[in-house]
Amino acid sequence: MLLGEADMGLLDQCEELFKTSNLYDVIGVTNDASEAEVRRGYYKVSLQVHPDRSPGDGQATAKFQTLGKVYAVLSDKDQRAIYDEQGIVDEESDSLDQDRNWEEYWRTMFPKITLQDILNFEKSYKDSEEEKHDLMRVYEEHKGDMDMIMENVLCATQEDEPRIRAVLQCAIDSKVLPAHKAFTNESAKKKSSRKRKADKERKEAEEMQKEMGLNSEDSLVAMIKKNQKSKEAGFNNFMDNMEAKYCKKRPSSSSGRKGKK
């Protein structure tokens, strides 16, 4: 059974809830992580323990609140320096206030993403070095299976497949990637099946938009719901990346007085 949070320092809370007192380990980053990496790490873990997403976890609220405190320390230049140098945190800082609304703090950090944000991201992402890196990573993870590659790469549509194939083939030809048979010897039947599936999903989305009189943004939401079962994980990963990418940076707060855990 957990001790009362008021009776425990942040490092003790981390040990109790996450089985480590290392703040960097809690959010899954290294101690030399950049500000952006710290922010993404915090966001990724907070999604896993957010009370709304973890209704069966009795400790979800405590974990979520503790994560907010971890990020408050690591996102503040002065507090992070104290922690790095001395292994302590400033328990009396305003940013670690026990009464702070951590849900509000989280939503301020990660506002909801609009359709225009998605479109802007897609435009800048395609043909970028980031996309190329993601393509090669997913290719390796799934041993060249194009079904899985198209399912897991951000913003990928059926129309993008020739371009994606060309990028991967170039990397294979230059010996950057190994030549997996699933990719180099993919059957025409498998390619046709993937295209039929994509065409079917697009047609269903268009019919839903027409039947319900949806605008473009509502149509996007409807299409997501239509394919939620088969693509939920992939879409959640996409939105996680989007929200982390467009999150607002929170200004540093004063460090206050130093105190041990």
Kinemage of the C-alpha trace (Angstrom):
@kinemage 1
@onewidth
@group {chain A} dominant
@subgroup {mainchain}
@vectorlist {calphas} color= white
{ca met a 1} P 0.000 0.000 0.000
{ca leu a 2} L 1.328 3.419 -0.914
{ca leu a 3} L 2.317 5.914 1.716
{ca gly a 4} L 0.602 9.290 1.551
{ca glu a 5} L 2.193 11.423 -1.146
{ca ala a 6} L 2.607 14.272 1.310
{ca asp a 7} L 4.856 12.007 3.397
{ca met a 8} L 7.096 11.076 0.486
{ca gly a 9} L 9.624 13.007 -1.544
{ca leu a 10} L 9.522 12.882 -5.336
{ca leu a 11} L 12.337 10.352 -5.594
{ca asp a 12} L 10.574 8.078 -3.103
{ca gln a 13} L 7.343 8.401 -5.077
{ca cys a 14} L 9.181 7.403 -8.262
{ca glu a 15} L 10.696 4.375 -6.549
{ca glu a 16} L 7.312 3.325 -5.167
{ca leu a 17} L 5.361 3.808 -8.385
{ca phe a 18} L 7.912 3.208 -11.161
{ca lys a 19} L 10.467 1.000 -9.386
{ca thr a 20} L 13.253 3.514 -9.941
{ca ser a 21} L 14.291 6.753 -8.279
{ca asn a 22} L 16.108 7.909 -11.423
{ca leu a 23} L 14.000 10.684 -12.955
{ca tyr a 24} L 15.380 10.040 -16.435
{ca asp a 25} L 14.541 6.343 -16.244
{ca val a 26} L 10.974 7.171 -15.211
{ca ile a 27} L 10.323 8.898 -18.547
{ca gly a 28} L 12.552 6.583 -20.571
{ca val a 29} L 15.328 8.968 -21.636
{ca thr a 30} L 19.040 9.294 -20.956
{ca asn a 31} L 20.530 11.949 -18.671
{ca asp a 32} L 21.898 13.820 -21.691
{ca ala a 33} L 18.481 14.029 -23.368
{ca ser a 34} L 17.569 17.288 -25.069
{ca glu a 35} L 14.614 19.398 -23.939
{ca ala a 36} L 12.549 18.003 -26.815
{ca glu a 37} L 13.465 14.413 -25.919
{ca val a 38} L 12.530 15.005 -22.283
{ca arg a 39} L 9.206 16.470 -23.383
{ca arg a 40} L 8.471 13.556 -25.710
{ca gly a 41} L 9.484 11.044 -23.040
{ca tyr a 42} L 7.144 12.633 -20.533
{ca tyr a 43} L 4.305 12.688 -23.021
{ca lys a 44} L 4.757 9.080 -24.049
{ca val a 45} L 4.732 7.734 -20.489
{ca ser a 46} L 1.927 10.053 -19.379
{ca leu a 47} L -0.296 8.611 -22.119
{ca gln a 48} L 0.310 5.142 -20.733
{ca val a 49} L -0.711 6.069 -17.187
{ca his a 50} L -3.244 8.841 -17.801
{ca pro a 51} L -6.275 8.038 -15.611
{ca asp a 52} L -8.639 8.316 -18.599
{ca arg a 53} L -6.587 5.754 -20.537
{ca ser a 54} L -5.869 3.425 -17.610
{ca pro a 55} L -9.218 2.951 -15.829
{ca gly a 56} L -8.122 -0.411 -14.425
{ca asp a 57} L -4.960 0.905 -12.777
{ca gly a 58} L -5.648 1.990 -9.210
{ca gln a 59} L -2.332 3.841 -9.134
{ca ala a 60} L -2.855 5.693 -12.413
{ca thr a 61} L -3.694 9.047 -10.813
{ca ala a 62} L -0.693 8.885 -8.475
{ca lys a 63} L 1.591 7.900 -11.362
{ca phe a 64} L 0.232 10.682 -13.552
{ca gln a 65} L 0.770 13.301 -10.836
{ca thr a 66} L 4.269 12.038 -10.107
{ca leu a 67} L 5.177 12.146 -13.809
{ca gly a 68} L 4.110 15.784 -13.889
{ca lys a 69} L 6.504 16.516 -11.061
{ca val a 70} L 9.316 14.618 -12.782
{ca tyr a 71} L 8.836 16.694 -15.910
{ca ala a 72} L 8.573 19.905 -13.870
{ca val a 73} L 12.058 19.180 -12.506
{ca leu a 74} L 13.700 18.044 -15.737
{ca ser a 75} L 12.185 20.830 -17.852
{ca asp a 76} L 13.526 23.529 -15.536
{ca lys a 77} L 17.171 24.324 -16.310
{ca asp a 78} L 18.137 25.194 -12.739
{ca gln a 79} L 16.296 22.319 -11.068
{ca arg a 80} L 17.679 19.840 -13.580
{ca ala a 81} L 21.214 21.079 -12.927
{ca ile a 82} L 20.753 20.589 -9.169
{ca tyr a 83} L 19.415 17.082 -9.708
{ca asp a 84} L 22.230 16.172 -12.131
{ca glu a 85} L 24.945 17.492 -9.831
{ca gln a 86} L 23.615 16.507 -6.404
{ca gly a 87} L 20.961 13.859 -6.967
{ca ile a 88} L 18.352 15.881 -5.079
{ca val a 89} L 15.199 17.767 -6.014
{ca asp a 90} L 13.769 21.026 -4.768
{ca glu a 91} L 10.745 19.733 -2.869
{ca glu a 92} L 9.659 23.241 -1.871
{ca ser a 93} L 9.538 24.601 -5.399
{ca asp a 94} L 6.196 26.001 -6.542
{ca ser a 95} L 6.344 23.607 -9.501
{ca leu a 96} L 6.069 20.630 -7.116
{ca asp a 97} L 3.075 22.002 -5.216
{ca gln a 98} L 0.984 19.078 -3.938
{ca asp a 99} L -2.229 20.952 -4.789
{ca arg a 100} L -1.256 21.666 -8.374
{ca asn a 101} L -3.743 20.587 -11.050
{ca trp a 102} L -1.556 18.185 -13.038
{ca glu a 103} L -4.284 17.426 -15.599
{ca glu a 104} L -4.500 21.140 -16.422
{ca tyr a 105} L -0.698 21.331 -16.535
{ca trp a 106} L -0.602 18.384 -18.958
{ca arg a 107} L -3.272 19.833 -21.240
{ca thr a 108} L -1.467 23.191 -21.312
{ca met a 109} L 1.678 21.342 -22.374
{ca phe a 110} L -0.116 19.235 -24.983
{ca pro a 111} L -3.091 21.068 -26.512
{ca lys a 112} L -5.445 19.203 -28.824
{ca ile a 113} L -4.256 18.888 -32.398
{ca thr a 114} L -6.261 20.417 -35.254
{ca leu a 115} L -6.741 19.102 -38.769
{ca gln a 116} L -4.556 21.921 -40.089
{ca asp a 117} L -1.746 20.821 -37.765
{ca ile a 118} L -1.964 17.345 -39.261
{ca leu a 119} L -1.937 18.649 -42.818
{ca asn a 120} L 1.025 20.928 -42.090
{ca phe a 121} L 2.907 18.072 -40.491
{ca glu a 122} L 2.188 15.750 -43.405
{ca lys a 123} L 3.497 18.320 -45.874
{ca ser a 124} L 6.758 18.808 -44.002
{ca tyr a 125} L 7.184 15.127 -43.083
{ca lys a 126} L 6.955 13.488 -46.483
{ca asp a 127} L 10.309 13.261 -48.287
{ca ser a 128} L 12.089 14.497 -45.154
{ca glu a 129} L 15.082 12.911 -43.431
{ca glu a 130} L 12.771 12.103 -40.519
{ca glu a 131} L 10.490 10.093 -42.781
{ca lys a 132} L 13.467 8.308 -44.360
{ca his a 133} L 14.760 7.355 -40.911
{ca asp a 134} L 11.302 6.098 -39.890
{ca leu a 135} L 10.953 4.087 -43.081
{ca met a 136} L 14.248 2.309 -42.555
{ca arg a 137} L 13.447 1.630 -38.891
{ca val a 138} L 10.037 0.141 -39.690
{ca tyr a 139} L 11.509 -1.841 -42.595
{ca glu a 140} L 13.997 -3.444 -40.213
{ca glu a 141} L 11.425 -4.017 -37.457
{ca his a 142} L 9.074 -5.859 -39.814
{ca lys a 143} L 11.697 -7.568 -41.965
{ca gly a 144} L 10.591 -5.841 -45.153
{ca asp a 145} L 6.862 -6.670 -44.873
{ca met a 146} L 5.201 -3.913 -46.907
{ca asp a 147} L 1.804 -4.493 -45.294
{ca met a 148} L 3.291 -3.622 -41.919
{ca ile a 149} L 5.435 -0.813 -43.320
{ca met a 150} L 2.441 0.916 -44.896
{ca glu a 151} L 0.440 0.357 -41.711
{ca asn a 152} L 3.031 1.834 -39.377
{ca val a 153} L 4.683 4.720 -41.215
{ca leu a 154} L 3.170 8.118 -40.504
{ca cys a 155} L 0.981 9.693 -43.195
{ca ala a 156} L 1.483 6.794 -45.600
{ca thr a 157} L -1.266 6.251 -48.200
{ca gln a 158} L -1.591 3.873 -51.131
{ca glu a 159} L -0.456 6.676 -53.423
{ca asp a 160} L 2.788 6.914 -51.452
{ca glu a 161} L 3.728 3.259 -51.915
{ca pro a 162} L 5.808 3.648 -55.115
{ca arg a 163} L 7.750 6.504 -53.518
{ca ile a 164} L 8.261 4.551 -50.285
{ca arg a 165} L 9.420 1.496 -52.225
{ca ala a 166} L 11.919 3.628 -54.125
{ca val a 167} L 13.373 5.065 -50.918
{ca leu a 168} L 13.806 1.612 -49.393
{ca gln a 169} L 15.167 0.066 -52.588
{ca cys a 170} L 17.757 2.833 -52.804
{ca ala a 171} L 18.852 2.075 -49.237
{ca ile a 172} L 19.068 -1.630 -50.083
{ca asp a 173} L 21.080 -0.987 -53.238
{ca ser a 174} L 23.514 1.171 -51.282
{ca lys a 175} L 23.867 -1.572 -48.608
{ca val a 176} L 22.368 0.630 -45.887
{ca leu a 177} L 19.547 -1.899 -45.468
{ca pro a 178} L 19.588 -5.687 -45.872
{ca ala a 179} L 17.539 -7.184 -48.696
{ca his a 180} L 14.683 -8.968 -46.910
{ca lys a 181} L 12.856 -11.418 -49.143
{ca ala a 182} L 9.465 -10.187 -47.928
{ca phe a 183} L 10.280 -6.914 -49.653
{ca thr a 184} L 12.359 -7.925 -52.664
{ca asn a 185} L 10.211 -10.951 -53.567
{ca glu a 186} L 6.754 -9.714 -52.604
{ca ser a 187} L 4.087 -11.436 -54.702
{ca ala a 188} L 1.743 -9.589 -57.033
{ca lys a 189} L -1.159 -11.162 -55.122
{ca lys a 190} L -0.035 -9.589 -51.841
{ca lys a 191} L 0.400 -6.192 -53.491
{ca ser a 192} L -3.072 -6.400 -55.034
{ca ser a 193} L -4.619 -7.403 -51.728
{ca arg a 194} L -3.079 -4.374 -50.023
{ca lys a 195} L -4.340 -2.058 -52.741
{ca arg a 196} L -7.858 -3.497 -52.558
{ca lys a 197} L -7.915 -2.993 -48.808
{ca ala a 198} L -6.774 0.626 -49.117
{ca asp a 199} L -9.320 1.323 -51.875
{ca lys a 200} L -12.088 -0.202 -49.771
{ca glu a 201} L -11.212 1.906 -46.733
{ca arg a 202} L -11.087 5.073 -48.817
{ca lys a 203} L -14.447 4.308 -50.431
{ca glu a 204} L -16.053 3.602 -47.048
{ca ala a 205} L -14.749 6.899 -45.696
{ca glu a 206} L -16.087 8.805 -48.699
{ca glu a 207} L -19.496 7.131 -48.406
{ca met a 208} L -19.664 7.924 -44.719
{ca gln a 209} L -18.810 11.558 -45.411
{ca lys a 210} L -21.541 11.770 -48.068
{ca glu a 211} L -24.209 10.004 -45.991
{ca met a 212} L -23.600 12.055 -42.860
{ca gly a 213} L -22.960 15.375 -44.596
{ca leu a 214} L -19.606 15.739 -42.870
{ca asn a 215} L -17.108 18.501 -43.477
{ca ser a 216} L -13.460 17.652 -44.094
{ca glu a 217} L -12.462 17.641 -40.420
{ca asp a 218} L -15.494 15.610 -39.321
{ca ser a 219} L -14.781 13.241 -42.175
{ca leu a 220} L -11.278 12.658 -40.886
{ca val a 221} L -12.625 11.804 -37.439
{ca ala a 222} L -15.285 9.512 -38.929
{ca met a 223} L -12.716 7.683 -41.025
{ca ile a 224} L -10.537 7.187 -37.965
{ca lys a 225} L -13.460 5.722 -36.030
{ca lys a 226} L -14.358 3.485 -38.962
{ca asn a 227} L -10.897 1.937 -38.979
{ca gln a 228} L -10.261 2.162 -35.251
{ca lys a 229} L -10.191 -1.561 -34.548
{ca ser a 230} L -7.608 -2.433 -37.163
{ca lys a 231} L -5.498 0.703 -36.951
{ca glu a 232} L -5.976 1.965 -33.409
{ca ala a 233} L -2.389 1.432 -32.349
{ca gly a 234} L -0.976 3.002 -35.494
{ca phe a 235} L -3.235 6.031 -35.286
{ca asn a 236} L -2.522 6.516 -31.590
{ca asn a 237} L 1.195 6.464 -32.379
{ca phe a 238} L 0.604 9.052 -35.106
{ca met a 239} L -1.349 11.353 -32.786
{ca asp a 240} L 1.195 10.841 -30.014
{ca asn a 241} L 3.919 12.021 -32.379
{ca met a 242} L 1.790 14.918 -33.547
{ca glu a 243} L 0.899 16.128 -30.057
{ca ala a 244} L 4.470 15.784 -28.829
{ca lys a 245} L 5.731 17.651 -31.899
{ca tyr a 246} L 3.312 20.552 -31.538
{ca cys a 247} L 3.234 20.763 -27.729
{ca lys a 248} L 3.892 24.121 -26.128
{ca lys a 249} L 7.102 24.680 -24.226
{ca arg a 250} L 6.405 25.696 -20.665
{ca pro a 251} L 8.510 28.585 -19.306
{ca ser a 252} L 10.970 27.770 -16.549
{ca ser a 253} L 9.910 28.475 -12.990
{ca ser a 254} L 12.063 29.650 -10.123
{ca ser a 255} L 13.867 26.911 -8.280
{ca gly a 256} L 13.023 27.979 -4.738
{ca arg a 257} L 14.932 26.268 -1.956
{ca lys a 258} L 16.823 23.034 -2.328
{ca gly a 259} L 15.718 20.012 -0.313
{ca lys a 260} L 16.534 16.350 -0.249
{ca lys a 261} L 14.019 13.641 -0.915
